[in-house]
Amino acid sequence: MQNNENFVQNQVEKDNPELLGMIMNPREQFERIRENPKIVVALIVVTLLALIAALFSFKGMEQILEAELGAVSEEEMMILTIVAQISAVVTALFTPIVTVLISSAIYMLIAKIAQKDVTFKQLFSMFFYIAFINIGLSGFVNGFFSMFVKNANTKVALTSLNSIIGAEGVMGVLLSSIEVFSIWGIVLTAMGLQIVAQFSKGLAWGTVIAFYIISIGILIGLTMISQTVGV
C-alpha cells in the first residue's frame, strides 16, 4: 500500500507543467516546475504568440509612419513600411527569450544572496510560463482587438487604463503601467518565487514590486528626456 502511494506521489511530481494551467491553476503549475522544469514548449508557444501579435501590428502601420514622418514619397514609404515590419518580427522573435533570460539571471542572483535552493533552469522555466501570460496572451489579445478598433494607438495597450483616458507624457506612462496582463504577471511572479524559488512572502512581493516601480521610473525618466529634447 505504501509503495503504491509512493508511486502515485512520484508520478504527480513528474507531471509536466501546462501553459493553460497558468490561467486556471497557476499554483499547481509552479509546483510542477519546481519538481520538473520544462522550457521548450513554453518557449515555442510564447514566441509564436509574439509573432502573431507582430503580424497584427502590420495593420495601419503605413498610416502610423505617415503621421510620424510626414510627407514622403511612395517608394520611401514602401521601404520604411517593410523595414518597420521586419523590425517588428525580429523584435517578436527575440523579446520573449531575452526578457526571460534577464529576469531569470536577476532573480537567480537574489536567490544566491538569500541562500535559496533553486536552479537557473527552474527560474528560466518559471519565467517562460509566466511569459505565456504577460507577453504571449498580452500581445495576442491586444493585437487582435486593435484590428477592430478604429484609429487605435498601437503604442498603448488596449488592456491598460490609458487606453480609456488617452493621456500623454509622464501621466501616460503611469496610466499605461496599470494594465491587466502586467498586474497578472506581477501576481504570478510573486506566487512563483514563493513556490519555485522558496522565497518568503515578503521577499517575493518586495522584490517584484520594487522592480515594477523601478521599471516605471526608468520609463518616466526616458519620457521626460524625450520631451526635453523634443523627440
Phi, psi and omega per residue, in radians:
M1 nan -0.780 3.132
Q2 -1.105 -0.684 3.132
N3 -1.112 -0.694 3.107
N4 -1.100 -0.722 3.129
E5 -1.118 -0.708 3.119
N6 -1.141 -0.669 3.132
F7 -1.110 -0.797 3.134
V8 -1.084 -0.741 -3.134
Q9 -1.094 -0.741 3.132
N10 -1.129 -0.634 3.116
Q11 -1.144 -0.712 3.122
V12 -1.104 -0.747 -3.106
E13 -1.132 -0.485 -3.093
K14 -1.611 -0.019 3.104
D15 -1.050 2.451 3.115
N16 -1.351 2.518 3.030
P17 -1.160 2.627 -3.107
E18 -2.078 2.379 -3.105
L19 -1.109 -0.814 -3.140
L20 -1.145 -0.440 3.085
G21 -1.140 -0.346 3.094
M22 -1.158 -0.348 3.113
I23 -1.510 -0.808 -3.015
M24 -1.591 -0.650 -3.057
N25 -2.559 1.204 -3.079
P26 -1.106 -0.574 -3.118
R27 -1.033 -0.771 3.131
E28 -1.114 -0.666 -3.141
Q29 -1.158 -0.688 3.110
F30 -1.139 -0.643 3.086
E31 -1.126 -0.668 3.100
R32 -1.194 -0.679 3.114
I33 -1.110 -0.673 3.110
R34 -1.039 -0.726 -3.092
E35 -1.530 -0.543 -3.014
N36 -2.568 1.255 -3.073
P37 -1.129 2.274 3.108
K38 -2.173 2.623 -3.044
I39 -2.263 -0.766 -2.905
V40 -0.998 -0.879 -3.097
V41 -1.071 -0.803 3.139
A42 -1.092 -0.739 3.129
L43 -1.032 -0.826 -3.109
I44 -1.129 -0.838 -3.080
V45 -1.141 -0.799 -3.128
V46 -1.108 -0.732 3.131
T47 -1.137 -0.715 3.104
L48 -1.102 -0.749 3.107
L49 -1.111 -0.669 3.103
A50 -1.148 -0.663 3.099
L51 -1.155 -0.732 3.103
I52 -1.088 -0.722 3.100
A53 -1.071 -0.668 3.109
A54 -1.131 -0.685 3.108
L55 -1.140 -0.669 3.072
F56 -1.048 -0.593 -3.081
S57 -1.230 -0.235 3.134
F58 -1.118 -0.499 -3.125
K59 -1.131 2.154 3.089
G60 1.370 0.121 -3.104
M61 -1.113 -0.649 -3.140
E62 -1.123 -0.712 3.121
Q63 -1.144 -0.643 3.123
I64 -1.145 -0.743 3.128
L65 -1.135 -0.675 3.104
E66 -1.095 -0.712 -3.133
A67 -1.166 -0.596 -3.093
E68 -1.482 -0.610 -3.022
L69 -1.788 -0.271 -3.112
G70 1.445 -2.764 -3.069
A71 -1.302 2.147 3.036
V72 -2.367 2.850 -3.125
S73 -1.216 2.845 -3.122
E74 -1.094 -0.684 3.135
E75 -1.151 -0.747 3.129
E76 -1.117 -0.710 3.138
M77 -1.127 -0.674 3.127
M78 -1.110 -0.769 3.134
I79 -1.126 -0.784 -3.134
L80 -1.095 -0.682 3.134
T81 -1.145 -0.762 3.122
I82 -1.093 -0.764 3.126
V83 -1.080 -0.744 3.136
A84 -1.125 -0.689 3.138
Q85 -1.188 -0.734 3.099
I86 -1.107 -0.720 3.121
S87 -1.077 -0.693 3.136
A88 -1.122 -0.713 -3.139
V89 -1.190 -0.784 3.137
V90 -1.090 -0.744 3.107
T91 -1.065 -0.737 3.132
A92 -1.120 -0.591 -3.130
L93 -1.198 -0.680 -3.001
F94 -1.775 -0.356 -3.097
T95 -1.018 -0.839 -3.112
P96 -1.008 -0.906 -3.041
I97 -1.215 -0.634 3.117
V98 -1.179 -0.761 3.131
T99 -1.078 -0.809 -3.137
V100 -1.153 -0.690 -3.141
L101 -1.091 -0.804 -3.140
I102 -1.139 -0.792 3.136
S103 -1.052 -0.770 -3.131
S104 -1.105 -0.723 -3.126
A105 -1.136 -0.747 -3.132
I106 -1.106 -0.846 -3.101
Y107 -1.283 -0.425 3.034
M108 -1.156 -0.698 3.100
L109 -1.105 -0.769 3.110
I110 -1.094 -0.722 3.128
A111 -1.094 -0.684 3.110
K112 -1.120 -0.771 3.138
I113 -1.105 -0.711 -3.132
A114 -1.437 -0.023 3.115
Q115 1.016 0.872 3.108
K116 -1.705 2.583 -3.099
D117 -1.560 1.527 3.122
V118 -2.596 2.553 3.123
T119 -1.756 2.819 3.105
F120 -1.098 -0.657 3.141
K121 -1.080 -0.690 3.118
Q122 -1.106 -0.780 3.125
L123 -1.176 -0.712 3.138
F124 -1.071 -0.768 3.091
S125 -1.106 -0.811 -3.125
M126 -1.011 -0.821 -3.093
F127 -1.234 -0.476 3.072
F128 -1.262 -0.622 3.093
Y129 -1.234 -0.578 3.037
I130 -1.211 -0.631 3.123
A131 -1.090 -0.428 3.048
F132 -1.003 -0.564 3.135
I133 -1.508 -1.037 -2.952
N134 -1.516 -0.083 3.003
I135 -2.073 -0.964 -3.088
G136 -1.124 -1.129 -3.126
L137 -1.133 -0.664 3.133
S138 -1.031 -0.875 3.140
G139 -1.126 -0.725 -3.117
F140 -1.140 -0.864 -3.102
V141 -1.101 -0.846 -3.130
N142 -1.149 -0.705 3.120
G143 -1.156 -0.732 -3.124
F144 -1.108 -0.880 -3.071
F145 -1.292 -0.390 3.094
S146 -1.164 -0.385 3.111
M147 -1.200 -0.361 -3.089
F148 -1.865 0.030 3.123
V149 -1.811 2.091 -3.111
K150 -1.192 2.325 3.130
N151 0.972 0.648 3.139
A152 -1.176 2.397 3.087
N153 -1.447 1.854 -3.060
T154 -1.214 -0.213 3.123
K155 -1.446 -0.191 -3.115
V156 -2.076 2.165 3.127
A157 -1.143 2.346 3.134
L158 -1.137 -0.376 -3.127
T159 -1.602 0.204 3.087
S160 -1.795 2.802 3.131
L161 -1.129 -0.499 -3.107
N162 -1.253 -0.300 3.080
S163 -1.183 -0.386 3.115
I164 -1.566 -0.747 -3.038
I165 -1.513 -0.685 3.101
G166 1.285 0.577 3.133
A167 -1.319 2.778 3.111
E168 -2.132 3.032 3.099
G169 1.183 -2.559 -3.091
V170 -1.073 -0.747 3.125
M171 -1.096 -0.638 3.095
G172 -1.099 -0.690 3.096
V173 -1.108 -0.792 -3.124
L174 -1.090 -0.794 -3.114
L175 -1.236 -0.574 3.107
S176 -1.197 -0.460 3.137
S177 -1.297 -0.302 3.071
I178 -1.558 1.493 -2.975
E179 -2.341 2.427 -2.998
V180 -0.930 -0.930 -3.052
F181 -1.256 -0.539 3.088
S182 -1.149 -0.796 3.124
I183 -1.131 -0.719 3.079
W184 -1.022 -0.770 3.129
G185 -1.112 -0.637 3.105
I186 -1.103 -0.815 3.139
V187 -1.078 -0.778 -3.140
L188 -1.131 -0.688 -3.141
T189 -1.117 -0.781 3.117
A190 -1.092 -0.717 3.107
M191 -1.152 -0.795 -3.115
G192 -1.100 -0.690 3.132
L193 -1.109 -0.611 3.121
Q194 -1.211 -0.625 -3.073
I195 -1.555 -0.891 -3.054
V196 -1.351 -0.822 -3.085
A197 -1.652 -0.097 3.123
Q198 1.050 0.622 3.021
F199 -1.257 2.659 2.983
S200 -1.227 2.825 -3.132
K201 -1.036 -0.735 -3.133
G202 -1.144 -0.752 3.138
L203 -1.159 -0.738 -3.123
A204 -1.085 -0.949 -3.116
W205 -1.174 -0.652 -3.125
G206 -1.085 -0.817 -3.124
T207 -1.214 -0.710 -3.121
V208 -1.116 -0.828 -3.137
I209 -1.163 -0.671 3.129
A210 -1.060 -0.809 3.141
F211 -1.183 -0.582 3.098
Y212 -1.120 -0.785 3.125
I213 -1.142 -0.722 3.120
I214 -1.075 -0.750 -3.135
S215 -1.109 -0.690 3.093
I216 -1.154 -0.718 3.118
G217 -1.055 -0.711 3.113
I218 -1.113 -0.771 3.128
L219 -1.107 -0.696 3.101
I220 -1.112 -0.751 3.117
G221 -1.062 -0.784 3.122
L222 -1.126 -0.660 3.115
T223 -1.130 -0.762 3.132
M224 -1.126 -0.667 3.108
I225 -1.142 -0.777 -3.132
S226 -1.123 -0.619 3.094
Q227 -1.206 -0.624 -3.126
T228 -1.180 -0.756 -3.109
V229 -1.524 -0.110 3.075
G230 1.354 0.501 3.110
V231 -1.463 nan nan
